Structure formats: C-alpha cells, structure tokens
Amino acid sequence: MKFEVLTLFPEMFDTLNHSILKKAQQQNIIEINTINIRDFSTNKHRKVDDYPYGGGAGMVMQPEPIYNAIDFIVQKFGYKPYTIMMSPRGKRFEQKDAKRLLEKKHIVLLCGHYEGIDERVLEIVDEEISIGDFVLTGGEIASMAIIDCISRIVPGVLPKEESYQDESFYDGLLEYPQYTRPEVFRGMKVPDVLLSGHHENIRKWRKYQSLKITLEKRPDLLQKKLLTDEEKKMLMDIKNSKKID
C-alpha cells in the first residue's frame, strides 16, 4: 500500500515513523512519501498562496503548484493514483471507508491550509474526505489519521488478522471490554467467563458486551448495522434486562 502526501509541512509526518507503522515501512508492507507542495511553485520565493478573488480574510492555496505536484507523481509512476483532498465539506470518514480505500493500493492525500484550496483543483481530485465536523489548521492531522486507519488493515501490518477485526467499528459495533493481569485489581475481578477457557462462551460474552456498550454509547451505529439472528436475540435480551433494571 502506497501513500503520497501533498503538504506544506512534510516534517509533521515524522510521527508516522514510530511503532507499528515504522515496522510496516521497514518491511515494505506500506510506503509513505511526503511531497512538499512548495517545491512545485514557480515563484522564486516558493509562494503557494494568494488573496481570494472577491475579497475576504485569509489566503487561498494556488492551483498551479498542486497541479505540478500531481504531474510529477504521474510522471514518476506512469499513472495517477486515487487522489483524496482533506476538506471539511467532504464525506465523513468511517471504518468502512478504510476498507474501501484499501482496494485502491496507491493513494494521494492532499492537505489544504490557510482559507482553503482554489476550487479548480477539484478537477484532479477523486474524492473529498472529512474526519469530523470541526476545524483544523490544515489537512495534515486528518490525513495522518486516515493513513493510520487504512494501514492497520493492510495484511501483515498487525501481527494477527484478529487484531483489527475485533476492534471498535470494524464490524459496525464498539469493541467489548478488555482485561489483562492481574486477575484481581483493587477488588475488581476479571469476569469469570474470560478465565474459563471455553472459547464459545467467551465469544458469546464478547458479542453480548459489544452490543450492550454500542446500545449505551452509540445507538446510532445499530441503526446502520445488519444484525445477525444471534445479535438480534442478544440485543432483545439486553433491552429487556434494562427495562427490568
């Protein structure tokens, strides 16, 4: 999986050279390249922004350096990778989008800054993505979140496939509670079922807890998930037990 990041601040992406992503890059499972948009400015001062037509506060990123950077990528690889622009008006990024974008194999992430990017850049963008209804200084942090999320599900990045398949949002639910040693901590004991060694009972307990936590904390997720017959029965039991309480 390859990522090309168009940014004004490539040094910000040093944070991706640690932990799991560092190992994945060393093993050539994923590749993260940062490209400084300023390097493609035709201005002698490497200027990449200008005042907005029509007036208004702030500066707008110019289209030429971005087009030049994309042309460079096309010339380098012989094709144009799937191009995503970080934008507050873009589609809200979810776990299902990580699975979908994994199939692209090679992605360009365009990080905006200042008051935005010249609208004409959209002609070379395949998709706009947002990570939430809030404002960031630039698209760098958002693109890092997307790189991290997609990279986690690239085969070989995590030690075991199960490591991400049971995580929150992967199957549309929040994750079940996790415990580790010691068995008893300050009077709080690990649930007996997790100590039983009975794999099927543990699976059912985890599914039940996952549904319970999702119902309590993010009921909106249940409206979008296609539940199995087992999950429907568990959810009914959870709702009935809450009525009794």
Contacts in CASP RR format, 6 or more apart in sequence:
PFRMAT RR
TARGET T0000
AUTHOR 0000-0000-0000
METHOD contacts of the structure
MODEL  1
MKFEVLTLFPEMFDTLNHSILKKAQQQNIIEINTINIRDFSTNKHRKVDD
YPYGGGAGMVMQPEPIYNAIDFIVQKFGYKPYTIMMSPRGKRFEQKDAKR
LLEKKHIVLLCGHYEGIDERVLEIVDEEISIGDFVLTGGEIASMAIIDCI
SRIVPGVLPKEESYQDESFYDGLLEYPQYTRPEVFRGMKVPDVLLSGHHE
NIRKWRKYQSLKITLEKRPDLLQKKLLTDEEKKMLMDIKNSKKID
1 29 0 8 1.000
1 30 0 8 1.000
1 31 0 8 1.000
1 102 0 8 1.000
1 105 0 8 1.000
1 106 0 8 1.000
1 107 0 8 1.000
1 150 0 8 1.000
1 151 0 8 1.000
1 154 0 8 1.000
2 30 0 8 1.000
2 31 0 8 1.000
2 33 0 8 1.000
2 81 0 8 1.000
2 105 0 8 1.000
2 106 0 8 1.000
2 107 0 8 1.000
3 30 0 8 1.000
3 31 0 8 1.000
3 32 0 8 1.000
3 33 0 8 1.000
3 107 0 8 1.000
3 108 0 8 1.000
3 109 0 8 1.000
3 147 0 8 1.000
4 33 0 8 1.000
4 35 0 8 1.000
4 73 0 8 1.000
4 81 0 8 1.000
4 106 0 8 1.000
4 107 0 8 1.000
4 108 0 8 1.000
4 109 0 8 1.000
5 13 0 8 1.000
5 32 0 8 1.000
5 33 0 8 1.000
5 34 0 8 1.000
5 35 0 8 1.000
5 108 0 8 1.000
5 109 0 8 1.000
5 111 0 8 1.000
5 143 0 8 1.000
5 147 0 8 1.000
6 35 0 8 1.000
6 37 0 8 1.000
6 66 0 8 1.000
6 69 0 8 1.000
6 70 0 8 1.000
6 108 0 8 1.000
6 109 0 8 1.000
6 110 0 8 1.000
6 111 0 8 1.000
7 13 0 8 1.000
7 34 0 8 1.000
7 35 0 8 1.000
7 36 0 8 1.000
7 37 0 8 1.000
7 111 0 8 1.000
7 139 0 8 1.000
7 140 0 8 1.000
7 143 0 8 1.000
8 36 0 8 1.000
8 37 0 8 1.000
8 38 0 8 1.000
8 48 0 8 1.000
8 111 0 8 1.000
8 112 0 8 1.000
8 113 0 8 1.000
9 111 0 8 1.000
9 140 0 8 1.000
10 34 0 8 1.000
10 35 0 8 1.000
10 36 0 8 1.000
12 140 0 8 1.000
12 141 0 8 1.000
12 144 0 8 1.000
13 32 0 8 1.000
13 34 0 8 1.000
13 140 0 8 1.000
13 144 0 8 1.000
15 144 0 8 1.000
16 22 0 8 1.000
16 32 0 8 1.000
16 144 0 8 1.000
16 147 0 8 1.000
16 148 0 8 1.000
17 25 0 8 1.000
20 151 0 8 1.000
20 152 0 8 1.000
20 157 0 8 1.000
20 158 0 8 1.000
21 30 0 8 1.000
21 32 0 8 1.000
21 147 0 8 1.000
21 148 0 8 1.000
21 151 0 8 1.000
21 157 0 8 1.000
24 30 0 8 1.000
24 151 0 8 1.000
24 154 0 8 1.000
24 156 0 8 1.000
24 157 0 8 1.000
25 31 0 8 1.000
25 32 0 8 1.000
27 156 0 8 1.000
29 154 0 8 1.000
29 155 0 8 1.000
29 156 0 8 1.000
29 157 0 8 1.000
30 151 0 8 1.000
30 154 0 8 1.000
30 157 0 8 1.000
32 147 0 8 1.000
35 69 0 8 1.000
35 72 0 8 1.000
35 73 0 8 1.000
37 48 0 8 1.000
37 61 0 8 1.000
37 65 0 8 1.000
37 66 0 8 1.000
37 69 0 8 1.000
38 46 0 8 1.000
38 48 0 8 1.000
38 65 0 8 1.000
39 46 0 8 1.000
39 69 0 8 1.000
40 64 0 8 1.000
40 65 0 8 1.000
40 66 0 8 1.000
40 68 0 8 1.000
40 69 0 8 1.000
40 72 0 8 1.000
41 47 0 8 1.000
41 48 0 8 1.000
41 62 0 8 1.000
41 64 0 8 1.000
41 65 0 8 1.000
41 68 0 8 1.000
42 64 0 8 1.000
42 65 0 8 1.000
42 68 0 8 1.000
47 62 0 8 1.000
48 61 0 8 1.000
48 62 0 8 1.000
48 65 0 8 1.000
49 59 0 8 1.000
49 60 0 8 1.000
49 61 0 8 1.000
49 62 0 8 1.000
49 113 0 8 1.000
49 114 0 8 1.000
50 59 0 8 1.000
50 60 0 8 1.000
50 62 0 8 1.000
51 58 0 8 1.000
51 59 0 8 1.000
51 60 0 8 1.000
52 58 0 8 1.000
52 59 0 8 1.000
52 60 0 8 1.000
52 115 0 8 1.000
57 115 0 8 1.000
58 114 0 8 1.000
58 115 0 8 1.000
59 114 0 8 1.000
59 115 0 8 1.000
60 114 0 8 1.000
60 115 0 8 1.000
60 116 0 8 1.000
60 117 0 8 1.000
60 118 0 8 1.000
61 112 0 8 1.000
61 113 0 8 1.000
61 114 0 8 1.000
61 116 0 8 1.000
61 117 0 8 1.000
61 118 0 8 1.000
61 121 0 8 1.000
62 118 0 8 1.000
63 117 0 8 1.000
63 118 0 8 1.000
63 120 0 8 1.000
63 121 0 8 1.000
66 110 0 8 1.000
66 117 0 8 1.000
66 118 0 8 1.000
66 121 0 8 1.000
66 124 0 8 1.000
67 121 0 8 1.000
67 124 0 8 1.000
70 80 0 8 1.000
70 83 0 8 1.000
70 108 0 8 1.000
70 124 0 8 1.000
73 80 0 8 1.000
73 81 0 8 1.000
73 108 0 8 1.000
74 80 0 8 1.000
77 106 0 8 1.000
80 108 0 8 1.000
80 124 0 8 1.000
81 104 0 8 1.000
81 106 0 8 1.000
81 107 0 8 1.000
81 108 0 8 1.000
82 101 0 8 1.000
82 104 0 8 1.000
82 106 0 8 1.000
82 107 0 8 1.000
82 108 0 8 1.000
82 126 0 8 1.000
82 127 0 8 1.000
83 107 0 8 1.000
83 108 0 8 1.000
83 110 0 8 1.000
83 124 0 8 1.000
83 125 0 8 1.000
83 126 0 8 1.000
83 127 0 8 1.000
84 101 0 8 1.000
84 107 0 8 1.000
84 108 0 8 1.000
84 109 0 8 1.000
84 110 0 8 1.000
84 125 0 8 1.000
84 126 0 8 1.000
84 127 0 8 1.000
84 128 0 8 1.000
84 129 0 8 1.000
84 146 0 8 1.000
85 110 0 8 1.000
85 112 0 8 1.000
85 117 0 8 1.000
85 121 0 8 1.000
85 122 0 8 1.000
85 125 0 8 1.000
85 127 0 8 1.000
85 128 0 8 1.000
85 129 0 8 1.000
86 109 0 8 1.000
86 110 0 8 1.000
86 111 0 8 1.000
86 112 0 8 1.000
86 128 0 8 1.000
86 129 0 8 1.000
86 130 0 8 1.000
86 131 0 8 1.000
86 138 0 8 1.000
86 139 0 8 1.000
86 142 0 8 1.000
86 143 0 8 1.000
87 112 0 8 1.000
87 128 0 8 1.000
87 129 0 8 1.000
87 130 0 8 1.000
88 130 0 8 1.000
88 132 0 8 1.000
88 133 0 8 1.000
88 135 0 8 1.000
89 128 0 8 1.000
89 130 0 8 1.000
90 128 0 8 1.000
90 129 0 8 1.000
90 130 0 8 1.000
91 97 0 8 1.000
91 127 0 8 1.000
91 128 0 8 1.000
91 129 0 8 1.000
91 130 0 8 1.000
92 130 0 8 1.000
92 131 0 8 1.000
92 132 0 8 1.000
93 129 0 8 1.000
93 130 0 8 1.000
93 131 0 8 1.000
93 132 0 8 1.000
93 145 0 8 1.000
93 146 0 8 1.000
93 149 0 8 1.000
94 169 0 8 1.000
95 149 0 8 1.000
95 169 0 8 1.000
95 170 0 8 1.000
95 172 0 8 1.000
97 129 0 8 1.000
98 146 0 8 1.000
98 149 0 8 1.000
98 150 0 8 1.000
98 152 0 8 1.000
98 153 0 8 1.000
99 153 0 8 1.000
101 107 0 8 1.000
101 146 0 8 1.000
101 150 0 8 1.000
102 150 0 8 1.000
102 153 0 8 1.000
102 154 0 8 1.000
107 150 0 8 1.000
109 143 0 8 1.000
109 146 0 8 1.000
109 147 0 8 1.000
110 117 0 8 1.000
110 121 0 8 1.000
110 125 0 8 1.000
111 138 0 8 1.000
111 139 0 8 1.000
111 140 0 8 1.000
111 142 0 8 1.000
111 143 0 8 1.000
112 138 0 8 1.000
112 139 0 8 1.000
113 137 0 8 1.000
113 138 0 8 1.000
113 139 0 8 1.000
122 128 0 8 1.000
129 142 0 8 1.000
129 146 0 8 1.000
130 142 0 8 1.000
131 142 0 8 1.000
131 145 0 8 1.000
131 146 0 8 1.000
136 142 0 8 1.000
151 157 0 8 1.000
152 158 0 8 1.000
152 164 0 8 1.000
153 164 0 8 1.000
155 161 0 8 1.000
158 164 0 8 1.000
164 170 0 8 1.000
165 171 0 8 1.000
166 175 0 8 1.000
166 176 0 8 1.000
166 206 0 8 1.000
167 175 0 8 1.000
168 174 0 8 1.000
168 175 0 8 1.000
169 221 0 8 1.000
171 225 0 8 1.000
172 214 0 8 1.000
172 221 0 8 1.000
172 224 0 8 1.000
172 225 0 8 1.000
173 210 0 8 1.000
173 211 0 8 1.000
173 214 0 8 1.000
173 221 0 8 1.000
173 222 0 8 1.000
173 225 0 8 1.000
174 210 0 8 1.000
174 213 0 8 1.000
174 214 0 8 1.000
174 217 0 8 1.000
174 218 0 8 1.000
174 221 0 8 1.000
175 210 0 8 1.000
175 213 0 8 1.000
176 205 0 8 1.000
176 206 0 8 1.000
176 207 0 8 1.000
176 209 0 8 1.000
176 210 0 8 1.000
176 213 0 8 1.000
177 209 0 8 1.000
177 213 0 8 1.000
179 190 0 8 1.000
179 191 0 8 1.000
179 194 0 8 1.000
183 189 0 8 1.000
183 190 0 8 1.000
183 195 0 8 1.000
184 190 0 8 1.000
191 205 0 8 1.000
193 201 0 8 1.000
193 202 0 8 1.000
193 205 0 8 1.000
194 202 0 8 1.000
194 205 0 8 1.000
196 202 0 8 1.000
207 230 0 8 1.000
207 231 0 8 1.000
207 234 0 8 1.000
208 234 0 8 1.000
208 237 0 8 1.000
208 238 0 8 1.000
211 222 0 8 1.000
211 231 0 8 1.000
211 234 0 8 1.000
211 235 0 8 1.000
211 238 0 8 1.000
212 238 0 8 1.000
214 221 0 8 1.000
214 222 0 8 1.000
215 222 0 8 1.000
215 235 0 8 1.000
215 238 0 8 1.000
215 239 0 8 1.000
222 235 0 8 1.000
227 235 0 8 1.000
END
